[in-house]
Amino acid sequence: MQEAIVFSLNVSYGIISLALLVLGLAIIFGLLGVLNMAHGELVAIGAYTAWAVQSAGLPLLLALPVAAVAAGAIGWLMEITIIRHLYRRPFDTLLATWGISILLREAIKLCFGLEYKSVIEPVGGSITILGADYPTYRIWLMVAVVLGFVGLFLWYRRSHAGTRVRAMVANPMLASAVGIETAKLARRAFVLGAASAGLAGCLMAPLIRIDPYMGVDYLLSSFFVLVVGGLGSLQGVFIGSGVIGGAETAASTILGGTGGYVTVLVISILFLWLKPGGLYARR
């Protein structure tokens, strides 16, 4: 019984943590049509920010706004210098952001070196759930992410700003004609996506191994989620994370890490072949 509960919690954690990591890419790729290959490096910047703050003897909570601002500032710089000239040109944005990802990775190696880093969990111990012990920090992380997604969904669906974003996504030319500043909205969406990636890396830092190449794995996982879930909706993010995160966690438990990765890869290939729009594409 306890093993089943722990397994269920591990699957839930895998789904929710993956949704957190994918959110920034979903905002940028789904809403703006930008294939941001530097997404993984923005996640890595958030993780390294957590390590730097903790190494300085400061509370890890302080790293959250610092990571969001650092990644958001890089996103803003990317948008105003390169990305704004390439909207609606997916292949060009792929090449441009791929080059940026290499630059960011080299900058990380220059600043922090090649050795692995680790961050101590700010909340230690475990919580007993139905007789099974589970790490406290993971529980708090899952609760915080779910509440954050609910808040973001309500903002997107019910706020005036969310309405303007939906109008820009549906028909940029018409939205601009009625007075919506589409260029400014696109910039804010890109910065929000970049800041979300940094925040995700910071929150996940105590639970992952931090190194300059970590971004590559998270970029691949994020694209797998979008392939399965579909683009342009928070529902698609959670559905894709459920399929990919659940399948990877279950397969890794049974077959090991390599088996989990192969399972995810096969699922993604099948979706690209049989249902390229994903399970919940934007309508």
SERO-4910 file (N, C-alpha, C, O; in steps of 0.05 Angstrom, whole numbers):
BEGIN
 pado doro    nc1    nc2    nc3   cac1   cac2   cac3    cc1    cc2    cc3    oc1    oc2    oc3
  Met    A     17    -24      0      0      0      0     17     25      0     13     44    -16
  Gln    A     37     26     18     55     49     19     71     53     -7     75     75    -16
  Glu    A     79     31    -18     94     33    -44     76     44    -66     86     60    -82
  Ala    A     51     37    -66     33     47    -86     28     77    -82     26     92   -102
  Ile    A     26     86    -57     22    114    -52     47    130    -60     44    151    -73
  Val    A     71    120    -53     96    134    -61     98    135    -92    106    155   -103
  Phe    A     91    113   -105     92    112   -134     73    133   -146     80    148   -165
  Ser    A     49    135   -135     29    155   -145     39    183   -140     36    201   -157
  Leu    A     52    188   -117     63    214   -112     86    221   -130     89    244   -139
  Asn    A    102    201   -137    124    205   -155    114    212   -183    125    229   -197
  Val    A     93    198   -192     81    205   -218     70    233   -218     73    248   -237
  Ser    A     56    240   -196     45    267   -194     67    288   -195     64    309   -208
  Tyr    A     88    282   -180    111    301   -180    123    303   -208    129    326   -217
  Gly    A    126    281   -222    137    281   -249    120    298   -268    131    313   -284
  Ile    A     94    296   -266     76    311   -283     77    341   -277     80    357   -295
  Ile    A     75    348   -251     74    376   -243    100    390   -248    101    413   -257
  Ser    A    122    377   -241    149    389   -246    154    394   -275    166    414   -283
  Leu    A    145    375   -292    149    378   -321    132    401   -331    141    416   -348
  Ala    A    107    403   -321     90    425   -329    103    452   -322    101    471   -337
  Leu    A    115    453   -299    129    478   -290    152    484   -310    155    508   -317
  Leu    A    167    465   -318    190    469   -336    181    477   -364    195    491   -378
  Val    A    158    467   -372    148    471   -399    134    498   -402    132    509   -424
  Leu    A    124    509   -380    107    533   -382    119    556   -398    106    567   -415
  Gly    A    145    562   -393    157    584   -407    158    579   -437    153    598   -452
  Leu    A    165    555   -445    166    549   -474    139    549   -486    135    558   -509
  Ala    A    118    540   -471     91    540   -481     81    569   -486     68    574   -506
  Ile    A     88    587   -469     81    615   -473     93    626   -498     80    639   -514
  Ile    A    119    622   -501    134    634   -523    128    620   -550    123    633   -570
  Phe    A    127    593   -549    123    578   -574     93    578   -581     86    582   -604
  Gly    A     76    573   -561     47    571   -567     34    598   -574     18    598   -592
  Leu    A     42    619   -561     29    645   -565     42    661   -587     29    676   -601
  Leu    A     69    659   -589     83    677   -608     94    662   -632    104    675   -651
  Gly    A     94    636   -632    104    620   -655    134    621   -656    146    617   -677
  Val    A    148    626   -633    177    627   -633    188    601   -622    182    593   -599
  Leu    A    205    588   -637    218    563   -628    243    571   -612    265    574   -623
  Asn    A    239    574   -586    260    584   -569    279    561   -560    273    547   -541
  Met    A    300    557   -575    319    536   -569    336    543   -544    351    526   -534
  Ala    A    335    568   -535    350    576   -511    334    571   -485    342    580   -464
  His    A    310    559   -487    293    555   -464    308    539   -442    307    546   -418
  Gly    A    322    518   -449    336    502   -430    358    518   -415    362    514   -391
  Glu    A    372    536   -429    392    552   -417    380    572   -397    393    579   -377
  Leu    A    356    582   -403    342    600   -385    335    585   -359    336    596   -337
  Val    A    327    560   -362    322    543   -338    348    539   -322    348    541   -298
  Ala    A    370    535   -336    396    531   -323    404    557   -308    415    555   -287
  Ile    A    399    580   -320    405    605   -307    390    607   -281    401    617   -261
  Gly    A    365    599   -280    349    600   -256    361    581   -235    362    588   -211
  Ala    A    370    558   -243    382    539   -224    409    549   -213    414    547   -189
  Tyr    A    425    561   -231    451    572   -221    447    596   -203    462    601   -185
  Thr    A    425    611   -208    419    633   -190    413    623   -162    422    635   -143
  Ala    A    398    601   -161    392    590   -134    417    581   -120    420    586    -96
  Trp    A    435    569   -135    461    560   -123    477    584   -114    489    583    -92
  Ala    A    479    605   -130    494    629   -123    483    642    -98    498    650    -81
  Val    A    457    645    -97    444    658    -74    450    642    -48    457    653    -28
  Gln    A    446    615    -50    450    598    -27    480    598    -19    486    598      5
  Ser    A    498    598    -38    526    598    -32    535    624    -18    554    624     -3
  Ala    A    520    645    -24    526    671    -11    515    672     18    518    693     31
  Gly    A    502    651     27    491    650     53    464    664     56    455    669     79
  Leu    A    451    669     34    425    682     35    403    662     33    407    640     24
  Pro    A    378    669     42    356    650     40    349    643     11    350    660     -6
  Leu    A    343    618      7    337    609    -20    312    623    -31    309    626    -56
  Leu    A    294    632    -14    270    646    -23    277    671    -38    263    679    -56
  Leu    A    300    683    -31    309    708    -45    316    702    -74    316    720    -90
  Ala    A    324    677    -79    332    670   -106    309    671   -126    314    674   -150
  Leu    A    284    667   -117    261    666   -135    259    692   -151    258    691   -176
  Pro    A    256    716   -139    254    740   -155    280    746   -171    279    756   -193
  Val    A    303    739   -159    328    744   -173    330    727   -199    337    737   -220
  Ala    A    322    701   -197    322    684   -220    302    693   -242    308    694   -265
  Ala    A    278    701   -233    258    711   -252    268    736   -266    264    739   -290
  Val    A    280    755   -251    290    780   -263    313    774   -281    314    786   -303
  Ala    A    331    757   -273    355    751   -290    347    738   -317    355    747   -338
  Ala    A    330    718   -315    321    705   -340    303    723   -357    305    724   -381
  Gly    A    286    739   -343    269    757   -357    285    779   -371    278    787   -393
  Ala    A    306    789   -358    323    809   -371    337    798   -396    339    812   -416
  Ile    A    346    773   -394    359    761   -418    338    758   -440    343    763   -464
  Gly    A    313    750   -432    292    747   -452    285    774   -465    281    776   -489
  Trp    A    284    795   -449    279    822   -459    301    830   -479    295    841   -500
  Leu    A    326    825   -472    348    832   -490    346    816   -516    351    827   -538
  Met    A    339    790   -514    336    774   -538    314    785   -556    317    786   -580
  Glu    A    292    793   -543    268    802   -559    273    828   -574    267    830   -597
  Ile    A    285    847   -560    289    874   -572    311    874   -593    311    891   -611
  Thr    A    330    856   -591    352    856   -610    348    837   -634    357    843   -656
  Ile    A    335    814   -629    334    794   -650    305    784   -656    296    785   -678
  Ile    A    292    775   -635    267    760   -639    245    777   -651    229    767   -668
  Arg    A    243    803   -644    221    819   -655    222    822   -685    201    828   -698
  His    A    245    817   -697    247    818   -726    239    791   -739    238    789   -764
  Leu    A    234    771   -723    231    744   -734    204    731   -728    200    707   -732
  Tyr    A    185    746   -717    159    735   -710    146    723   -735    148    734   -757
  Arg    A    132    700   -731    119    685   -752    139    674   -772    131    668   -795
  Arg    A    163    671   -764    184    658   -781    197    636   -764    220    640   -755
  Pro    A    183    614   -759    193    593   -740    221    583   -745    237    580   -727
  Phe    A    227    578   -770    254    566   -776    276    586   -770    297    579   -759
  Asp    A    271    612   -776    291    632   -770    295    636   -740    317    639   -731
  Thr    A    273    635   -725    275    638   -696    289    613   -684    304    616   -665
  Leu    A    285    590   -696    299    566   -687    329    569   -689    344    563   -671
  Leu    A    338    579   -712    367    582   -717    378    604   -699    400    601   -687
  Ala    A    364    626   -696    373    649   -680    376    641   -650    396    646   -638
  Thr    A    355    628   -640    355    621   -611    374    598   -606    384    595   -584
  Trp    A    379    581   -626    399    560   -623    426    572   -619    442    563   -602
  Gly    A    433    593   -634    458    607   -631    459    620   -604    481    620   -591
  Ile    A    437    632   -595    437    645   -568    441    624   -546    454    629   -527
  Ser    A    429    600   -550    432    579   -529    461    571   -526    471    567   -504
  Ile    A    476    570   -549    505    564   -547    520    585   -532    537    580   -516
  Leu    A    514    610   -538    527    633   -524    521    632   -494    539    636   -478
  Leu    A    496    627   -487    489    626   -459    503    603   -445    512    606   -422
  Arg    A    504    580   -458    517    557   -446    547    562   -441    558    555   -421
  Glu    A    560    575   -461    588    582   -457    592    602   -435    612    602   -421
  Ala    A    573    621   -433    574    641   -412    572    628   -384    585    635   -365
  Ile    A    554    608   -383    551    593   -357    576    579   -350    585    579   -327
  Lys    A    589    566   -370    614    552   -365    636    571   -356    652    565   -339
  Leu    A    636    595   -368    657    615   -361    653    625   -333    672    629   -319
  Cys    A    628    629   -325    622    640   -298    623    620   -276    632    626   -254
  Phe    A    614    595   -281    610    575   -260    628    551   -263    629    534   -244
  Gly    A    641    547   -285    658    524   -289    641    500   -299    617    502   -303
  Leu    A    655    477   -302    642    453   -312    633    434   -290    617    415   -296
  Glu    A    641    438   -266    634    419   -245    605    421   -237    592    442   -240
  Tyr    A    594    399   -227    566    398   -219    562    415   -194    579    418   -176
  Lys    A    538    427   -192    530    442   -168    506    429   -156    491    414   -169
  Ser    A    501    435   -131    477    425   -117    467    446    -98    482    462    -88
  Val    A    441    445    -94    427    464    -76    413    449    -54    400    429    -60
  Ile    A    416    457    -30    403    444     -7    374    452     -6    367    475    -10
  Glu    A    357    433     -1    328    438      0    322    457     23    332    453     46
  Pro    A    307    478     18    301    498     39    282    487     61    282    497     83
  Val    A    267    466     54    249    454     73    256    424     74    252    409     55
  Gly    A    267    415     96    275    388     99    254    370    111    231    379    115
  Gly    A    260    345    115    242    327    127    222    315    108    224    319     84
  Ser    A    202    302    119    182    289    102    154    292    115    152    298    139
  Ile    A    134    289     99    106    290    108     94    262    104     98    249     84
  Thr    A     79    253    124     66    227    122     38    230    109     21    245    119
  Ile    A     35    216     87     10    217     72     -1    189     70     11    172     56
  Leu    A    -24    183     83    -36    157     83    -16    135     91    -16    113     80
  Gly    A      1    142    110     20    122    120     46    121    106     64    106    114
  Ala    A     49    137     84     74    137     69     88    164     72     75    185     72
  Asp    A    115    163     76    131    187     79    139    198     52    147    182     34
  Tyr    A    137    224     49    145    236     23    158    263     29    150    277     47
  Pro    A    180    270     14    195    295     20    177    320     21    160    324      3
  Thr    A    181    336     42    164    359     46    167    379     23    147    391     14
  Tyr    A    192    384     14    196    404     -7    181    397    -33    170    414    -46
  Arg    A    180    371    -40    166    363    -64    136    368    -61    123    377    -80
  Ile    A    125    363    -37     97    368    -33     90    398    -36     72    406    -50
  Trp    A    106    415    -23    102    444    -25    105    454    -53     91    471    -62
  Leu    A    124    442    -68    129    450    -95    104    444   -113     95    460   -129
  Met    A     94    419   -109     70    411   -125     46    429   -119     32    437   -137
  Val    A     42    435    -93     19    453    -86     23    480    -98      4    492   -109
  Ala    A     47    492    -96     52    518   -106     49    520   -136     37    539   -147
  Val    A     58    499   -151     56    499   -180     26    497   -188     18    511   -207
  Val    A     11    480   -176    -17    477   -183    -32    504   -178    -48    513   -195
  Leu    A    -27    516   -155    -40    542   -149    -32    563   -169    -48    580   -178
  Gly    A     -6    563   -177      4    582   -196     -9    579   -223    -16    598   -237
  Phe    A    -13    554   -232    -26    548   -257    -55    557   -257    -65    568   -277
  Val    A    -69    552   -235    -97    560   -232    -99    591   -235   -116    601   -249
  Gly    A    -81    605   -220    -81    634   -222    -76    644   -249    -89    663   -259
  Leu    A    -56    632   -263    -49    641   -290    -72    635   -309    -78    652   -327
  Phe    A    -85    613   -306   -108    606   -324   -130    626   -320   -142    635   -340
  Leu    A   -137    632   -295   -158    652   -290   -152    679   -301   -169    693   -312
  Trp    A   -126    687   -298   -118    713   -309   -120    713   -340   -130    732   -351
  Tyr    A   -112    692   -352   -112    690   -382   -141    690   -393   -146    702   -414
  Arg    A   -159    677   -379   -186    673   -389   -205    696   -381   -224    701   -395
  Arg    A   -199    710   -359   -219    729   -348   -209    758   -346   -226    776   -343
  Ser    A   -184    763   -348   -174    790   -345   -175    805   -372   -176    793   -393
  His    A   -175    832   -370   -174    848   -394   -148    844   -410   -148    842   -434
  Ala    A   -126    842   -395   -100    837   -408   -100    810   -423    -89    808   -445
  Gly    A   -111    790   -410   -113    764   -422   -130    764   -448   -123    751   -467
  Thr    A   -151    780   -448   -168    783   -472   -152    795   -495   -155    787   -518
  Arg    A   -136    815   -489   -119    828   -509    -99    808   -521    -93    808   -545
  Val    A    -87    792   -503    -68    772   -512    -81    752   -531    -70    745   -552
  Arg    A   -105    743   -524   -119    724   -541   -126    736   -568   -125    723   -588
  Ala    A   -134    762   -567   -140    775   -592   -115    777   -610   -117    774   -634
  Met    A    -92    783   -598    -67    785   -613    -60    758   -625    -51    757   -648
  Val    A    -64    737   -610    -57    710   -620    -75    702   -643    -66    690   -663
  Ala    A   -101    708   -640   -121    699   -659   -118    714   -686   -119    702   -707
  Asn    A   -113    740   -685   -111    756   -709    -94    781   -704   -106    802   -697
  Pro    A    -68    780   -707    -51    803   -700    -57    828   -715    -57    850   -704
  Met    A    -64    826   -741    -69    849   -757    -95    863   -748    -96    888   -746
  Leu    A   -116    847   -743   -141    859   -734   -138    871   -706   -148    893   -700
  Ala    A   -123    857   -688   -118    868   -661   -103    895   -663   -110    913   -648
  Ser    A    -84    897   -680    -69    922   -684    -87    944   -695    -85    967   -688
  Ala    A   -106    936   -713   -124    956   -725   -143    968   -705   -151    991   -708
  Val    A   -150    953   -684   -169    964   -664   -154    977   -641   -167    983   -620
  Gly    A   -128    981   -643   -114    996   -623    -97    980   -603    -86    992   -585
  Ile    A    -96    954   -606    -80    938   -587    -51    939   -596    -45    934   -619
  Glu    A    -34    946   -577     -5    948   -583      7    920   -583     18    910   -564
  Thr    A      5    907   -607     14    879   -609     44    876   -604     52    856   -593
  Ala    A     60    895   -613     89    892   -609     96    892   -579    113    877   -570
  Lys    A     83    910   -564     88    911   -536     78    886   -521     91    876   -503
  Leu    A     55    877   -530     44    852   -518     62    828   -524     67    812   -506
  Ala    A     72    826   -548     89    804   -555    115    805   -539    125    784   -530
  Arg    A    126    829   -535    150    832   -519    145    823   -490    162    808   -479
  Arg    A    123    831   -479    117    824   -452    112    793   -449    121    781   -429
  Ala    A     99    781   -469     95    752   -468    122    738   -470    126    718   -456
  Phe    A    140    747   -487    166    734   -489    182    737   -463    194    717   -454
  Val    A    181    760   -451    195    764   -425    183    747   -403    197    735   -387
  Leu    A    156    745   -403    142    728   -384    150    699   -387    155    685   -367
  Gly    A    152    690   -412    160    662   -417    189    657   -407    195    636   -396
  Ala    A    207    676   -413    235    673   -404    236    674   -373    251    658   -362
  Ala    A    222    692   -361    222    694   -331    211    668   -319    221    659   -298
  Ser    A    190    657   -332    179    631   -322    199    609   -323    200    592   -305
  Ala    A    215    608   -344    236    588   -346    257    591   -324    265    571   -311
  Gly    A    265    616   -318    284    620   -296    273    613   -269    286    601   -253
  Leu    A    247    620   -265    234    613   -240    232    583   -237    236    572   -215
  Ala    A    226    569   -258    224    539   -257    251    527   -250    252    509   -233
  Gly    A    273    537   -262    299    527   -255    306    531   -226    319    515   -214
  Cys    A    298    554   -216    304    561   -188    289    542   -169    300    532   -149
  Leu    A    263    538   -175    247    521   -158    256    491   -159    254    477   -139
  Met    A    266    483   -182    274    455   -185    303    450   -176    311    427   -173
  Ala    A    318    472   -171    346    469   -165    353    450   -143    372    435   -145
  Pro    A    338    450   -120    345    431    -99    340    402   -105    349    384    -91
  Leu    A    327    397   -128    319    369   -134    334    358   -158    329    335   -166
  Ile    A    351    374   -171    364    365   -195    394    370   -194    404    384   -176
  Arg    A    408    357   -212    437    362   -214    441    386   -233    430    387   -255
  Ile    A    457    405   -224    461    430   -239    488    429   -254    509    426   -241
  Asp    A    487    431   -280    512    433   -296    506    448   -321    483    453   -328
  Pro    A    526    457   -336    522    475   -359    506    462   -381    494    477   -398
  Tyr    A    504    436   -382    490    422   -404    462    413   -396    449    399   -412
  Met    A    453    420   -373    427    411   -364    404    421   -381    383    408   -383
  Gly    A    408    444   -394    387    456   -410    378    439   -433    355    440   -441
  Val    A    396    423   -444    390    407   -468    368    386   -461    349    383   -476
  Asp    A    371    373   -439    351    353   -431    324    365   -426    304    354   -435
  Tyr    A    323    388   -413    298    401   -407    285    412   -432    260    413   -434
  Leu    A    301    421   -452    290    430   -477    276    407   -492    254    411   -502
  Leu    A    289    384   -493    277    361   -506    251    352   -493    231    347   -506
  Ser    A    252    351   -466    227    343   -451    205    362   -456    182    354   -459
  Ser    A    211    388   -457    191    409   -461    178    406   -489    154    409   -491
  Phe    A    194    401   -509    183    398   -536    166    372   -538    146    372   -552
  Phe    A    174    351   -524    158    327   -524    130    333   -512    110    323   -522
  Val    A    130    349   -491    104    355   -478     86    371   -498     62    366   -500
  Leu    A     98    391   -512     82    407   -530     73    390   -554     51    395   -565
  Val    A     89    371   -563     81    354   -585     56    338   -577     38    334   -593
  Val    A     56    328   -553     33    311   -544      9    328   -536    -13    322   -544
  Gly    A     14    349   -521     -8    365   -510    -20    385   -530    -44    390   -529
  Gly    A     -4    395   -549    -13    415   -567     -4    443   -558      5    446   -536
  Leu    A     -6    462   -576      5    489   -572    -16    508   -563    -39    506   -570
  Gly    A     -7    528   -548    -23    552   -543    -44    550   -521    -63    566   -521
  Ser    A    -43    531   -503    -63    529   -482    -50    517   -457    -33    499   -459
  Leu    A    -59    526   -434    -49    515   -409    -60    486   -406    -47    469   -394
  Gln    A    -84    481   -417    -95    454   -416    -76    435   -431    -71    412   -422
  Gly    A    -66    444   -454    -47    427   -469    -22    421   -454    -11    399   -456
  Val    A    -12    441   -439     12    438   -423      8    416   -402     25    398   -399
  Phe    A    -15    417   -388    -20    397   -367    -26    370   -379    -17    349   -368
  Ile    A    -40    369   -401    -46    343   -414    -20    330   -424    -15    306   -419
  Gly    A     -4    346   -438     22    336   -448     40    327   -425     54    307   -427
  Ser    A     41    343   -404     58    336   -381     48    311   -367     63    295   -358
  Gly    A     21    307   -367     10    283   -355     18    258   -371     26    238   -359
  Val    A     17    260   -397     24    237   -413     54    232   -412     63    209   -407
  Ile    A     70    252   -417     99    249   -418    111    244   -390    126    225   -386
  Gly    A    103    260   -371    113    257   -344    105    231   -331    121    217   -318
  Gly    A     79    224   -335     70    199   -324     83    174   -337     91    156   -323
  Ala    A     85    175   -363     97    153   -377    127    150   -370    137    128   -366
  Glu    A    141    173   -368    170    171   -362    175    161   -334    192    145   -329
  Thr    A    159    171   -315    162    163   -287    156    133   -284    171    118   -271
  Ala    A    134    124   -296    127     96   -294    147     78   -308    155     57   -297
  Ala    A    155     85   -332    174     69   -347    202     69   -334    215     48   -334
  Ser    A    210     92   -323    236     93   -309    236     75   -284    256     63   -278
  Thr    A    213     74   -270    211     57   -247    213     28   -254    226     12   -239
  Ile    A    202     20   -276    201     -8   -284    226    -16   -300    238    -37   -296
  Leu    A    234      2   -319    254     -5   -339    281      9   -334    301      3   -347
  Gly    A    281     29   -316    305     45   -313    304     71   -329    286     75   -344
  Gly    A    324     88   -324    324    114   -337    324    114   -367    310    129   -380
  Thr    A    340     96   -379    341     94   -408    315     84   -420    305     95   -440
  Gly    A    302     65   -406    276     55   -415    255     78   -414    238     79   -431
  Gly    A    257     95   -393    238    117   -391    241    137   -414    222    146   -426
  Tyr    A    266    143   -421    271    162   -443    262    150   -470    250    164   -486
  Val    A    267    124   -474    259    112   -499    229    111   -502    218    116   -523
  Thr    A    215    106   -479    186    106   -479    175    133   -487    157    135   -504
  Val    A    186    155   -476    177    182   -482    182    188   -512    166    200   -525
  Leu    A    205    180   -522    212    185   -550    193    171   -568    185    182   -588
  Val    A    186    146   -562    167    131   -579    140    144   -579    127    147   -600
  Ile    A    131    152   -556    104    166   -554    104    191   -571     85    197   -585
  Ser    A    126    207   -569    127    232   -584    127    227   -614    114    241   -629
  Ile    A    142    207   -623    143    200   -651    115    192   -661    107    200   -683
  Leu    A    101    176   -645     74    167   -653     55    191   -655     39    191   -673
  Phe    A     58    210   -637     40    233   -639     47    250   -663     29    260   -676
  Leu    A     73    254   -669     80    269   -693     70    256   -718     63    270   -738
  Trp    A     68    230   -718     59    215   -741     28    214   -743     17    219   -764
  Leu    A     15    208   -721    -14    203   -721    -31    227   -714    -53    230   -723
  Lys    A    -20    244   -696    -36    267   -687    -17    291   -684    -11    299   -661
  Pro    A     -8    303   -705     12    324   -703      2    349   -689     19    365   -680
  Gly    A    -24    353   -687    -34    377   -673    -35    374   -643    -42    393   -629
  Gly    A    -29    350   -633    -31    345   -604    -59    339   -595    -78    340   -611
  Leu    A    -62    334   -570    -88    327   -558   -106    351   -553   -130    348   -553
  Tyr    A    -93    374   -548   -109    397   -541    -95    422   -554    -85    439   -540
  Ala    A    -96    423   -580    -85    446   -593   -103    471   -590   -127    468   -584
  Arg    A    -91    494   -592   -107    519   -590   -128    520   -611   -123    514   -634
  Arg    A   -153    528   -603   -175    530   -622   -183    559   -625   -202    565   -640
***
